[in-house]
Structures are given as C-alpha cells and as structure tokens.
Amino acid sequence: MNRLRTLGAAALCAAALAATLPATAHAGGTKDPQYSHPPATSAPSTGCSDRAPFVGDWVGYGAKEIVLDNNGSGKITFGDNTANTETWTLTWNPQRAEIFQRCGILTTIDRPVSKTGAGSKGVLAAGKQYQAIIGQRGEHNALLLAVYPQADSVVFCRRGEDLSTCG
C-alpha cells in the first residue's frame, strides 16, 4: 500500500511540475517567453480591421505554410514533414482574437486542395476555425496561429526570413 501511495504522490508531483513548465510542443507559441507583442499596427479607434500586416506568404517548420491574400482568401499547408501534408483553401477576416485578447484574424478552413501520406492528421478540416495574431519573435514579426490553443500554438515567419528565430 505504501508503494502505491509513493507512486501516486510521484505522479502528482510530476503533473504539477509539467503544468508549471512552458509548453514546448510547438516552439514559439503562446507560452514561449521569447514571443512578444509588437506595437499596435492600427490606431485604437480603427478597431480590428487592418488586413495589411497579415497579408503575405508565411512559413513554419515541419512543412507548414499559410498564404493570406488581401481579398480575404488564402490557403494553408500543414503537416509534420513533406511525406505527411495537406493543403486547404481558407477565408480570413481581421477581428479581435479572443484567445489572445487583442486584434488578430480568424481563419476558416474551406476545402481540400491536396494531401500526401497521413496529411495533417485531422488538424485541417472543412469549417475548422483558427485565430491568429502578429507578434515579435527575435527580430522578426511572426504570425502565431492558435491551432493548439489549449497547449501551444504554431509560429509562422514571412517567407525569406530567418526561420531559426521564428520556428
């Protein structure tokens, strides 16, 4: 009986320790101390309607890419490597990102374009919505997409920037 209590106490301590450590599943996410918010891109009186900071081609580690066009359309590729990816179309709008409590965007996954291997393993599907904001990682602006809002999020950098500071 004492051995069971000891094992239970050890498991409880391990869980408490894990809960206090920063999430590392997706480096650079919401709990990463290296990720910070840059100055606001819009004056407070304009609300959350500025598309310009988000428009462009953003890339991340593990075969991840998101393209946001100025007209509110785009596409997203998500996977753990080039053998397991999916690409879908999406729509997006600037609005308050409630997960982050600041201006950001809401993306809505639309329809599939292509799939290799196991694809995104369920991350992308028609109708799924994800919030994103722009923040600072190192010396670069980074797009933080809340794909895993209960754990951590995925960081994307503008194509051509140094991924080692953003991924």
Secondary structure, 3 states (H helix, E strand, C coil): CHHHHHHHHHHHHHHHHHHHCCCCCCCCCCCCCCEECCCCCCCHHHCCCCCCCCCEEEEECCCEEEEECCCCEEEEEEEEECCEEEEEEEEEEEEEECCCCEEEEEEEEEEEEEEECCCCCCCCCCCCEEEEEEEEECCEEEEEEEEECCCEEEEEEECCCCHHHCC
